Amino acid sequence: MKQNFCRANFLRISQLLAIGLSLGLSTFAQAQTFPIKPIRLVVPFAPGGSTDIIARSVGDALGRQLGQPVIVENKAGGGGSIGALEVMRAPKDGYTIGMATVSTTAANPAINPKIGYDPITDFTAISNIAATPNIIAVNPSFPAKDFKTFMEVLKANPGKYSYSSSGTGGIGHLQTELFKSLAGVFIVHIPYRGAGPALADTVGGQVSMIFDNLPSSLPFIKDGKLVPIVVAAPKRLAQLPNVPTFAEVGLAPVNRMAYYGILGPAGMPKDIVDKYYAALQKVVNDPAVKKRIEETGSIINVNGPEAFAKEIKAEFTVYKEVVAKQKLQLD
């Protein structure tokens, strides 16, 4: 009986080892052949915003590096949560990835506990791509063209003016609310389904101002269709040397840059993640891609899976503290 028991255990262990070896070889083969079909890159905002600009700047070059087309797909709504959920629910095979922003991985989940995903555990961080300043800009009809006058107008007219954002719970929303609470002003929030339509109505004068990522606002600023007031950046920008930072005007907690990275659903094979990271490093060294990203005012920062995961966690922690301290909640 003892021999039969040992033999049964031996057979069972052999079967488990065979299964493990098979799975390991399967994963290895998948990583070696990946990709064998087109890849979806989900942008969780409408076309025309900064996230869309960065995604399209790297998408074609990433496809060339991987040997398969990268198809950019906009899934707007919910301050970026609809697109983020699309990525979270996708198969873990690497063929659906998404753009990660401060809105989708920090601000929105910090303010909305019912968002449906955890930015730390429900995704696989692949890499950051770029960091970019955020800026408050006003329609040219607004009766102020500098920060000092801007503050005077807002304090004298609480509730008279409105601001647009890429959506409730997005970084533009939370940063503006943080600004409002620290500056002691009241501006009405008008949420949109992405920075593109929010910008369009601000440029059109339907809304007075926007707190936006610089890449999408900068062309309108250069054309005189928006007036820059104050910027969230480590120092004044070469493109806007006369515009102060939030730190300069005494509002240092608002002085946070945005990031644009790539993530996938939780559980993506490490070899596929590493393949993406290696490809992205080559993509941002492409002179055309590098120029396109830097022209937006962004700083290239391809930092890899571990560093990007830490960055997401740190930013999420910061915005959870902001929400708690400022007692912010969804409308």
Steps between C-alpha positions, in 0.01 A plus 500: 500500500787733587656439157167574331465822702852617409445410137171695493670802653785472251256489210308798638817707542610404150167613360523836683855553377392420145212746523728768646760440230231516232365829634850640528584402143167642383570834670854500360373426150235770530759757602735392221232533231319805642350684324343305215202732447412872536505661845231728647621809684201632694494875564253568783411848373357661186723586202687829515610495863854459631463125566389448141789712369762300692339167403500583131855635523630160612241261351630467145864480609415238765328295231810516282718383788269208582427404140121537527267802468407682821143624459409797719143471626328781694267386780389823669281562803494491877816706537693222327345212695315346202823454307686379808232238567528388136870428556444335839247255352710415193681166460845491658672407175643847432283581198303767687693770683396845611624848571543566871455854628484665840124528444447128444753362749489757782250788497190317382535189718596721795173694483276216383511184714239339272707542184527124451876451504803533724783682319761310699377139473283486185764599245849410386722807480713496184673837497450872526563682172495870584427755771330823412407827671140598568375853443211732579405690187207735437296605203629835362169662603575435867578831676850400613824416321731435798479309826463801730204643307360149453479456877347844549225428246418158648488625859276790402260273307445167680302257285485730197760313295527134398781261417502197274671169570554167324240349736390472861777343704767573239826674578369832366204478735696406811782745438253783446309409814827491692587841355156635596526379858851639550435829319159562659309544174186343354475401132224278357612161367386396150616141429545363146578162342866581449735795465422542129137609540586689821758699310262564210242663727764700687645629175144570380421701812223277636725439804735758651808289572661158508760322714654281233811307405733727306529292177135546406476865608830628362393529133202717602725711722744551213211602273368749755178306553584434866690714751737315741473603866702258716677169443567186706865424427834482685604832340380750241466354154715603205183520288328730754776691681265767638257257663571427870485158663258421782799484736590857408154632585488323836297194400770232501263203571337559160838491324478137375579380149298235316634171367413298190594136508389160378346219701316175438262275695634336815694180443666575166800272442825667608675417172232686303519798738878505457458487122275808515749683722790425268296617201397824674863582578574482129183689406587812702847505346341537158578866416152563356324355807734678740442831325121453493483426874737778602319752281197455724701615801529146637811337643580146383516255791498134395569345841392134478245278679627518859565875505168577331310280746660693788413830330135401465482391863660823623267721299193305607605543863544875455155547349331284760649734759387805301144367473488425874659829606289718269187285553446469125228274359324430174219736402 
